[in-house]
Amino acid sequence: MTDTKRTVDTIDQQSDNIGRLSQTENNIINYRFVFRRLLSLDDENKPVTDRNFDKMFLLCKRIFSADAIAKAFLYFCLNGAATAWILQYKLGLTEPTAYRALKQLRTLNIIKPAVKLPRSSDSKGGPRPVVWSIEGARTDEISEALKLHTRALSPKYRIAEEAAQTILDNYMSKKASVEISYKEIVVQVRLMRMPFNTSDIADLAAQYLHERGIKVWR
């Protein structure tokens, strides 16, 4: 029996009883292990790509019937922590849907509040944002969620991440090495005709690529 077949069998066995998942913390940790194992994420610094995420979605739907809850659960399994805004930004969920998914996962004792964030200066009121974490989440995963939430509020950062991801998909995939010069990033950003100042977007894109293990030469 292959490792993949064995881990899929584990999912089938555990998804037969969602009540046990909600009651046993070890089961949640096991789910994290299973999903990361199937995605070959043994390297903690290896990024989770959209393709890998989609690859796991159908398996996750064996646990939850609602797409939004399945996606949110999978995101927590792979990343450890998130805010409602992160789920909207990364998964394309509407605000009400993101909050419903969080409420359901909390009801099942799958996630818990980790950090309550201060309101932004332009906030119009309402509850303060909360970083939610899954059982077994590491401190650095919670910190990363906090950082991502803050960054993702900036339209400039979201544009830069889009640019960096395009460089990864359409430019870096054609290179044998995992390095790029800052000048090459600037050229690619200009070709994309992104809004905002080119150097600002290039700087943020370079940071994004560096955090994903790409060597950026200045």
Buried (B, 14 or more C-beta within 10 A) or exposed (E): EEEEEEBBEBBEEBBEEBEEBBEBBEBBBBBBBBBBBBBEBEEEEBEBBEEBBEEBEEBBBBBBEBBBBBBBBBBBBBBBBBBBBBBBBBBEBEEEBBBBBBEBBEEBBBBEEBBEBEEEEEEEEEEEBBBBBBBBBEEEBBBBBBEBBBBBBEEBBBBBBBBBBBBBEEBBEEEEEEEBEBEBBBEBBEEBEBEBEBEBBBBBBBBBBEEBEBEBEE
